[in-house]
């Protein structure tokens, strides 16, 4: 009997987990089968008009909305824990209804009508919207809630902004940059005993990595930072919950001459260590390398384990 056979014949009774320990950053993606996620085309690519509440309406640039809903669709398709939490939720969420429709057999005409009705309710005519502005308006389930101790007043936050002094333009510092924003929790003004806020993180977290598009093109273009997608941490832990990286929102800034243009957003969905780009100005999706340098506006993390 050789040494390998001798080792194999020995049994460790009652301690099968001695050699194998769970690593939360290992095999984070729940699904192994590729899902056919539909590509929602930009509203500007359609010349037709639809009637909503007696008015003829058509959409123009919808990239902020489309990138958001494509990212959520990817998370729903590939993260079983997130999909289960969404399916069990009793909250009526029309945004998630559109995202789920992109992963199912709902026809694209129906999906576009759903998009049109949702946007028509939230926005006035001829409004260009950035990604942060979009999620503030249409995201039913925010990234986190703060409930005041005594008044029970609930504040909703669509995304988490990072402390740039901690991030230092290094994406590996995302966890620390988030935590540094939540260090201070003053004592309640009323009872003078308990913390003022009780914070609860939801099943998805939008982390604003690179918010610089809010500045003017003249001062901004030289400071828009580019990173490799694979440099984004695969997981973060918030409020005792483990989240996995599901998607990234990419941003193409306008040129110096395009002063009235907000730029263009697209979504990169992560699946089994690969990335797929969903750009609503293109005809099809395509795979992209994780070491490609892109401007990452936000990262989407979704619940993996409570």
N, C-alpha and C positions, 0 to 999 in steps of 0.2 A: 504493500500500500504506500503510495507516494505521499508527500507532505500535503498536497492539495486534497487528496482523498481523506487523509487523517483529519484535516481541519473541517471538511464537510461532514464527517461522521459525528462530530461533537455537537451536542445540542445544548443550547442555553435555555433552560426551562424557566419560564416566567419572566424572562428579560429579552423578549424578541425585539424591543425597541432600543436595545443598547447601542446597536450599530447605526440604526436609521433614525434620525431625528427630523421632525418637520421644520422646513425653512420657509418662512412666509414669502420670501422673494423668489422661490423656486417654483416653476410651473404655475405662474399666476393665472394665465389664461385658462378659463374653465372649459371652453369648447375646443374640440380638435377638428370639427368638420367646418369647411368653408361655407358661409351663407351668401346667397345671392342678394346683396343689398342694392336696391335700385338707386340710380343717380338722379337726384332732383335737379332739373335744369333751371338756370337763372330765369327770372321773370322777364328779363329783357329779350330773351330768345323767342318769346311767344308774342305774336302780333294780334292774337284774338282777345276779345273782351268778354267778361262775364257779368251777369246781372246779380248784384248783391243789394238786398233791401230796396229794390226799385231803381237802383243806379247802375249804370254801366261802368265797370271798374277794370283796369288792367294794371299789372305790376311792372316795375322797371328793374332796378338793381336789388336783388334779393339775397346777395351772397352772405350777409351777416346771419340771416335766418337759415339759409340752406346749410351753411357750415355747422350751425348749432344742431339742427335736426339730424344731419348725417352723422355727427359725432355720437349723439344719443342712440341712433339706430345701430351703430357699430357696437356700442356698449351693451345694448339690449341683446344683440345677436350672439356676442362672444363671452359675456360674463353671466354665468348661470345664476350666481348669487344676486346680481343686480336685477336680472330678468324676473327672478322669483319675487323680489321685494316690490318691483313695479306691478306685477300681476296681482299681488296680494293687497296692494294699496286701494283704499276706498275713495281716494281723492280723484275727482274727475279732472283729467289732465289732457286737454286737447292737443298740446304740443307733443306729448308722448304718444298720443294716438296716431299722429302723423309719422313719428319716428318708427313706431311698430309697424305701420302700414308699409313702410319702405322695406321691411324684412319679410313681408307676407305677400299674399296673392292679390291684394287690392290694386286695381288698375291705376295708372299714373294720372289719368284725367281726374279721377276722384280725389287723389292726393293733392293735385294742384288746386282744386276747388276748396279743399279743406285749408290749405295754406292761405289762399286768397281771403277767405272768410275770417280767419284768425288775425291776419295782418290788418285787415280792414277795420276790425274792432279796436285795435290797439294804437293805430297810427293815423294821423291826419294825412291829407293828400300831399304829394311831392316832398316827402321827408326822407332824407338820406340818414341811415342809421349805422353807427359803429357796433361792433360786437358787444362791448359792455352795455351799451344802451339797449341793444336787442334783448339780452338775457334779463335785464332789469324789468323789461316790459312783459315778456312772454313766458318766462320760466316759472311755472306754477310751484314746483318744489325747489326752494332756494338751496344754496350750498350749506347754510347753517342758520339757526335761529338763536336769538338772545332773548330770554324772558326775564323781565325785571322781577326782583325778589318779591316786593310787597304789592306793587301795582298790577303785576301779571301782564304788563304790556309786552307784546311780542314784536320784536324787530326782525325783519327778514333780510338776509344778505345773499344776493345772487352769486357772488363770487368772492374769492379771497385774494386780496392784493398782498404782494410780498414786501418785506422790509428790504429795500435795495442795499442798505448798509450792511446787512447780513448776507444777502444773496451774492453780492460782489460779482455779478455777471457770471456766476458759476452755478449751473443748474443742479449740481450735486448738493448744493446748500438749500434746496427747496424746503425740506423738512424743518430745518433750523430757522429759515426765513419766515415760515408760517408761524411757528411756535413763538417767535419773538414778538409777533403782533398780538398775541393773546396772553402775554405775561401779566399785564395789569388787569386786575378785576377788583375795583374798589369796593369798600364796604357799603352796604345799602344805606341810602340817605335817611330812610324812615326807621327801620328797626335797629340800625347801628350795630348789627351783629353778623348777619349773613352776607356773603358776596352779593354785589348788586345784580349780577347777571348769572343766569343758568344757561349755559351754552349747549346746544344740541346740534350735532352734525348730521346731515341727511344722507341718503344713499348715493348721491353723486356730489362731487366737489369740483368746481371750476376754479383753477388757480391761474391768476393773471400774471404771466411770466414777463411779458414785454409790453407794457401799456403805452409806449412812447408815441403811438400814432395820434394821440390827442394833441400833440404839439404841431406847430406849423411845418409845412414841408421844407421851408428854407433852413430851419434850425434842426430839423428832426432827422433828415435822411442820413446825415453823417453819423448819427448815434443809434440807428436801428441795428441792434445786435443780431447776429446770426449764430445758430447752434446746430449741432447734429441732433437728429431726433433720438438717437440711441443714447444721448447724454442725459435725457430726462429720467429721473429715478423711476424704477418700475413700481415702487410702492411707497405709500406714506401711511402714518398712523395718526389718527386724530380722535380725541375723545374715547380712547380705548377701542376704536374700530380700525380694521385694516382695509386699506383701499388699494386697488391696482390701477395702473395706467391703462386707459382704454383708448384715448384719442388725443390729438393735438390740433388746435386751431392755428392755421398758418396765415400770415399776413403779408401781402405785397403792397408796400407803401406807394403812394402816388409820386410822380416825378415833380420836380420843382415847378414845372410849367402847369401842372394840374392842381391849382390851388383850391378848386372847388370840389375835388374828388376825394372821397374818404379812403380810397385804396380798395383792395380786393381780399376777401377771406375765402379760405378753403379748409377742408378737414382731412387730416391724415388719421386713418383708423389702424390701430395695432392689432395684429392677429398672429399668434405663434411666432413671435420674433420677427415678423415682417410688417411692412407698412403699405397701405393702399391709399392713394390720393383720390379724394372726391372733390372735384373742382366743377362747380356748376356752369362754367363757361366752356367746358370740354364736352365732347360727345360720349366719352367712355372714361371709366376709372382706369388707373394703371398703378402697378407696383412701383415703389420708390425705395431707394436704399436708405438705411438708417444713418449712414454717415454723410448723407447729402446735407449741405449747409442751407438752412432755411430760417426765415424769421418766424419764430414761434410766439404767437400772441398769448395763448392760454393752453393749459393742459387739463384734460378731463380725467379725473380719478373716480372710480366707482367701487361700491362696497364689495368686499370679498369675504370678510369675516368679522362678526361682532365680538 
